[in-house]
C-alpha cells in the first residue's frame, strides 16, 4: 500500500509539471520588461520648412524598431506642427503665407513704452505653434518610449501696419496691420507695427532705401497678440526727399535668419 501511494504521488507531480509547461500557450507572450528607448538628439531648433533627422536606440529586445510621431498641445494639424517619417526624419511646417486680416479684427492691449496696457492691435487670426514633441515608441514594448523637443525657429511676417495716438486717451497707441502693408508720406515719422512668427526681442528691422531710418525697438515694445502671435512696434523716419514707391521690410533674428515683406511700406 505504501508503494502504491508513492507511485500515485509521483504521477500527480509529473502531471502538474507537464500541465504548467503547456498551459501558457493560449495567450500572447508578455513584452520584455527590460526594454529601454533613447532618442538623439533630445532637443533641436528647426527653421520653418526645414528638416531634422532623429535616431532612436532600443535595447533589451531583438525587435529594435520604433514608431515615430509628432505632437503639440496647440494643434494636431500637420500644416502647423510638421510631420515625421518612419525613419525619424522630421519636417517642420512651411512658413505661413500672409493671410488677409481677420474680421472682426482681434485686438490686444499695450501702452507705448510699457510692458502692457492700452494699444489695440489688429492681427490675422492664426494658430501659433512654436514647439513640438517628437516621440519614438518601441514596437517590442509600446509602453517604452523616448521624446525630444523641437523648437520652431525662423521668421514669418504675417502683418504690417501703423500705430497712431488714440485721440480719446492720451499716451495710448492704436495699432492695426494687415497683409497689404502700409502707406507713409515722405517727410513723416511713423510708428510701424509688425506681427508674425519669430517677431521676438533680439530681432532687428530694416526698411530698404537710404532715405528711411528705423529706430530699433526696445524689449518692452514686443508684445504678444491675444491669440499668441508675437508683435512689435517701432519708429521709422521717412526723409522729406524720399523717392515715392514701395519699400521692403527686412527682419533679421539672432540666428542670422532673414524674412522680407515686399512692399511693406509704400512711400507717398
Beta strands, then each sheet from edge to edge (+ up, - down):
strand 1: 36-40
strand 2: 43-47
strand 3: 51-53
strand 4: 55-59
strand 5: 66-71
strand 6: 83-84
strand 7: 89-91
strand 8: 120-122
strand 9: 131-138
strand 10: 145-153
strand 11: 156-165
strand 12: 173-178
strand 13: 182-184
strand 14: 189-197
strand 15: 204-207
strand 16: 212-214
strand 17: 222-224
strand 18: 230-238
strand 19: 245-252
strand 20: 258-267
sheet 1: 1+ 4-
sheet 2: 2+ 10+ 9- 5+
sheet 3: 3+ 7- 6+
sheet 4: 8+ 12+ 11- 14+ 18- 16+
sheet 5: 8+ 12+ 11- 14+ 18- 17+
sheet 6: 13+ 20+ 19- 15+
end
